[in-house]
């Protein structure tokens, strides 16, 4: 905060607040719950009265708790905590309404995103974080054969989704499902397709993109707790086919996406720029003539959030450092026909790269009437 | 927008955007996807390139779509769409980071919350919305006996939670679980307890607070779609006991909370102020000497969101109108001992009130060794 000239940092329930304090809360919504940390040493939680007991479990000594009730509302306590503050780093993932309330009571305040202060802290994972990431990665890796075998004719995307979720939760009762995308046939050409009622047909390409979330041990005065809302996440994408592909271009596109992913993996090392990883994958796809059909970045950071810095995109000159963890997931999407995406998670080591997941399959995976 | 002097409205994926357009999206995250509506008639979707096909399904004629890719990023397109705009109503539930980006490119812009424009539109439910709310309310009402019978000694809150979710989804395969809170014994004294591993004991009070979400039919050029992320929600709270209550004060507190709820229900009619409903419930609890232990508002609006306006809280002089829908959920929480909360959903009719749920039980519900 000193080096960036920020007087105060305001964090609301989310990954940053969890990372700093172990506090997590799933029902925050429209009631402000915030930790205010000031450069002058002032540290105060502002919390709805009914959440004060939960805050007490995580507050450190020296941090005060200012409860507010639904009659008083939070704007007064927030204004009090900001007295004398000229520049504030505000939680960039909080509701914009909270920021508008702050600007209403302090219109002259300079506001910068909290990422200015916090980004560097979560960007490089330490050994214990990498171990938690490997644990959840193994959950999704191990489920690949079963997930592929769920892709049978006449089953809907929604049914496959339900079965995949049950399968993961049965095998890993302490894990949570972070997300799932089941995109079949022409739906696979939509990178962020919302799983729907479409029935699979023999010859369909199916993209399975899914992730789980573990829990994090939290040391408290009473012993070790485990988080249940926040945890390190996994994220994998496989592309398979129901039997043999109907579209004659599927295998060709699969091989190009696979080669693009391999090129990106080879480009990872400390000191490479994030955009270099994107360019490595994109170069392979462009050289093969499919450049216009790869319309998203090559990867995103992964940790307590499914998408977090660093982002592997053109224009991002940020340099890779040891401990950074991110996805490598090139794709090619032919509108109305099919798409192929292959995703694994990689981490930057002292002198190169290590995969957090097992490698993507070099050949198109086929579900054959299991 | 004319009457409030707002030049442009910016909405991101959420209940407001869904309400206006039927567009829903679960993976928006850090990439701006927004609908910009200007008073001068300009209407443009700004969307990540990969989401353009999804936007096309919901965009109306006259609305343009400005796709952006991960190399270009969204700041340029957003600035272009804001040319000449002096006052903007910004989605108050969007990420604050998007607002900070807007203020960086247009530092002189006056920003007000989107609620200024949209609040009135969603506040009064029409007959079709009330019908959808009654449908999901019946789902949670019908589950009460089974939910209570799940509360047996030696079972954990987490196990009850899982069983309740399965039960609701098995009975209503097209519904989704909106949320669940299972709070037993001393945990019931925390209004927003996060379901945990605590094992129930005979004599425990248990608060079961849960809700489902239905889907909404959406008319499109191709026929009728159904939403799967947004839908009208249910929300109910029952308080029960495992066998007979250990704490001798439980039945007394239950009766007071029940009477408080009845008083609040009787106060509902068009023209009453929101705070009147709160005062009616709070008056009963204060008269009985438990005022300090009722530390939350009496109710919140319910619709496409689990918490939305109007809020039944002291200080809110907004007047009730026909079609408003909200919870009535007084509670008393004795720290370290137990809590009681009773919640139903009510709607304002032409001349009084109608319950969306079945009434709360007048006597404490008991789970007896089922």
Interface residues (C-beta under 8 A of the other chain):
Chain A: X24 X25 X26 X27 X29 X30 X48 X49 X50 X51 X53 X54 X69 X70 X71 X73 X90 X91 X92 X93 X94 X95 X96 X97 X98 X99 X100 X103 X111 X112 X113 X115 X179 X181 X190 X191 X192 X194 X196 X228 X229 X295 X296 X297 X306 X307 X311 X313 X314 X315 X333 X335
Chain B: X24 X25 X26 X27 X29 X30 X48 X49 X50 X51 X53 X54 X69 X70 X71 X73 X90 X91 X92 X93 X94 X95 X96 X97 X98 X99 X100 X103 X111 X112 X113 X115 X179 X190 X191 X192 X194 X196 X228 X229 X295 X296 X297 X306 X307 X311 X313 X314 X315 X333 X335
